[in-house]
Amino acid sequence: MARRTPSRLYPPVWVMLTLSTLATLTLGVGLAIFHYQQQSKVILSTGETLFTHISQQIEQDLLRLYQPPIQALNLLALSDLTATTSLQQRLLHLPKLAQVLEDNPQLNSLYHGWPNGDYLMLRPLRNAPLRTRFDAPPQAMWMVWNIQRSGGTAEAVYVFLDPQLQVLAQRITINDGYDPRQRLWYTNAINSGAQIITTPYIFFSTSEFGTTLARPAAGGGVFGADLTLGQLSHTLANLQITEHSQLLLYDPEGTVIAYHDVGRILNVAQGTALRLKRFNELGSTLLAGLAEDGFRQERTARLQMEGQRWTLSQSRIDLSGLPETYLAILVPEQELLAEAYRIRRHSVWITLIASLVFLPAAWIGSIRLLQQRR
């Protein structure tokens, strides 16, 4: 009787199919994870470059805010306005002051203080609330505030002008005791003998918070120009990286001088003096937690706060004449890595589609291979 050759033992078909399926899915999932990790590393590794770019962009925007009026003040400092002694003489110089304000809409007033305590301000009345505040004629587009001292007394006058700087109305107003020589912008400019930018303070005439650019005049006294904090905050709002990112400018004590939501930086609580908030008073546990590490920081870090990870950058703004100022940028990593998440989702879908396409081919190939070997 012929001896029967034992047949070779092969794994069952279902085992081969299972192994093929697992191999395909493992490869696809592995590729998806690999792409996600690599994309995350690329985005996070370029985060410092991104924040450096944002910081430089803000410095450039601040330079564009400050530099033109600074140059204008340098020219005005050489004018003979400082030699005038009466309102009528000073009104003749309004066209050049008005031109500076028209060329620099970020400014809300331009003025000069004399060593004897005289003062002249030109303010554009750009909206109805301003005209209402000063009880200006409806057609008034400019307002002059002139203070003139003589014999120990000071007379304050408002002059309202039309768009062509023609006088519409003039009235004596209450002398509030304003003396430019006692104001920070005046004393700082006189003491430094150069162009200065003040720390934020409350403007006397409008009770707005802002900063002043000031320069001593060649003929004596000081020229100044006011810039409100709303302009700085508007700059930050335009540079917001993601929907929930936080950008703020602050001084060494943590007082916020610009924030993408300008309405939150003023402390107007009843019974308290009007002041700027520190960034641990903005109603954000994120910023309050950040304040615990100190304000004078220059760093890039990743923090776990408010139930998620944040990428943080703190840096000092380097702008000539600007008081010590810092910029903080905080971005949720979930938003920063949104592109990486999108690539991961696409990779998963591509893997599933590829599996649906190639698994039948793998099954058929495995079955035929087993049939040929039996």
Secondary structure, 3 states (H helix, E strand, C coil): CCCCCCCCCCCCHHHHHHHHHHHHHHHHHHHHHHHHHHHHHHHHHCHHHHHHHHHHHHHHHHHHHHHHHHHHHHHHCCCHHHHCCCHHHHHCCHHHHHHHHHHCCCEEEEEEECCCCCEEEEEECCCHHHHHHCCCCCCCCEEEEEEEEECCEEEEEEEEECCCCCEEEEEEECCCCCCHHHCHHHHHHHHHCCCEECCCEECCCCCCEEEEEEEECCCCCEEEEEEEHHHHHHHHHCCCCCCCCEEEEECCCCEEEEECCHHHCEECCCCCCCEECECCCCCCHHHHHHHCCCCCCCEEEEEEECCEEEEEEEEECCCCCCCCCEEEEEEEHHHHCHHHHHHHHHHHHHHHHHHHHHHHHHHHHHHHHHHHHC
